[in-house]
Amino acid sequence: MGKVKYSSFFKCLVVGMMVLGVTSFSQAEYPESPVSLIVAYSPGGATDFQARIVTMMAGQEEYLGQPMVIINKPGAGGQVGWNWFVDKGSKNGYAMTAYNVPHFIAQSIVYKTKYNIHTFEPVANWGADPAVLIVPKDSPFNTVADMVAYAKENPGKVTISGAGMYVGHHIAFLQMAKATGVKMTYIPEKGGVPAMQSVVSAKVKGGLNNLSDAYRNQDRIKILAIADLERHEFLPDVKTFKEMGYDIDDSSVNFRGVALPKGVSKDIIDKCASVFPKMFKDKKTVKKMKASGSPERVMTRDQVIKMFEQRQVYLEELLKDLKKK
């Protein structure tokens, strides 16, 4: 009789432990296989390049414990990849995307996109990359004033490349056109890499590109100005537009980070929101980012959500004004 009672008690105890264990196991073991990271830009560009650096430690046990696999889906300044992600990306936590602000927010304001600030569940921000004005190495333009003077005499003939429509580069262009009062022509490319190649090959008179891309291509271009509120440590000799008297602020600074799609479970969101900021701050990650001229700015999920909301309001007003010009 004692054996029967003991056996029944033991079985109940085991079942109870299994129930509790299964719940904690499923949470603790996410992810059980590699996680995809959708990058809506071309391989080799700043977003792709930095995404590979900041996720290189994902396989370590103290972080995700599984590697992250980059999948590039470029086109239309990010619209192709982000529309696909929202429409067809899995909601089980195994598909994430690299977001870019102001890109995706500005596009959702101007175009009928499937994404906006409410369709992404931000996890963490890894960087903030200002736009810079660049020209070919043998360009006759050595200053912004040189370019403006030429544009005044040749309206529309100054062509400026960027990574797409209503990305940070395009916003910087619209601000530059307004601030200088001259007519220039914006050439949207399919990402930062082809936009940079257009400048290097002198296919265009100049370009607005990422500081990090420009930093890595310094020997092939000239960098004339930074669209930010202060100079950058990676390019200390390059002045801001503001310093030169042009009313161009930090609206085009490219914030980059990682997001899950709306619909993913809270447990997975919470785990990623806890892990990713630590991973971005790993000393190996920081060292590699700095060596490549990639500006870091780590922000938590709550900070990113607040930034999304603030930028939404700000960009609605900014674009309303710029589109009149």
C-alpha positions, 0 to 999 in steps of 0.5 A: 500500500505504501508503495502504491501511494509513493508511486502515485505521488512520484508520478504526480511530481514528475508530471508536474515537473515536466509541465513546468520544465516544458514551459521553461525549456521552450523559452530557454531554448529559443532559438533552436536553429539559426535565425534569418536577418532580412537586410533590405539592401545590397550585399556590401553596403553599410547596412549589410556590412554592419549587420554582419559585424553586430550579429557575428557573436549571435552563436555564443551561448551568452547571446542567442546560442544560434548563428544569424543568417543574412538574407539580402532583399534589395530594391526601391530603397528598402521597400522590396525587402520590408514589404516582403518581411511584413507580408511573408516573413514568419512570425515564430521569431526565426525571421528578423529584419534590419530597420533603417530610420528615417528610411522606412518611416519616411517611405511609409509616410510618402508611399502606400507601404505594407510597413510602418512603425506599428508593424515592426517590434524593435529589439535594439538599435546598433548604430547612427550613420550620418549622410555625407556629401561626396564627389569623385576623386578628380572632381573640380569641386573641392568645397560645397560652395564650388558645387553650389556655384556650378549648380547656379550656372548650370541648373539641374546639371548637378546630379547627386546619387543616393541609396533610393527614394526617401531614404536618409540620402534623399532627405539630405538632398531635399534639405540641401536643395532647399538650403542652397536654393539651387536646382540639382537632380537626385539619382536614386540607386538600388542601395548604398553600393551602387550609389557609391559606385556611381560617384567613384566612376564619375557617372554623377557629379556627386553623391550623398552616402553613409559616413561609414561607406565614405570612410572605407572609400576615402582613397577613391573620393573626396568628402565635402560635408557631413549632414549632422549637428557636429563633426564626427570622430572618424572624419574630424577634418570634414565640416558639417553643412551647418558650419558652412552656413547651410541649414541642414540638420541631423534629419538624415542620420541613419539609425540602424537596428534589428526588429521582429514582425508584429505577431511574435510572442512576448517571450521571444521579444523580451528575450531578444530585447535583453540579449541584443543590446549586450551583443552589440556592446560586446568588446569584439563587436565594438572593436570591429565596428570602430576599425571599419568606421561604422558609428555605433549608438546602442539603444534598448527596445524602449528607447527605439520605440520612443525614437520611432514615435518621435521620428514619425511626428518629425518626418511628417512635418519635415516632408510636408515642408520639403515636398513643397519645394 
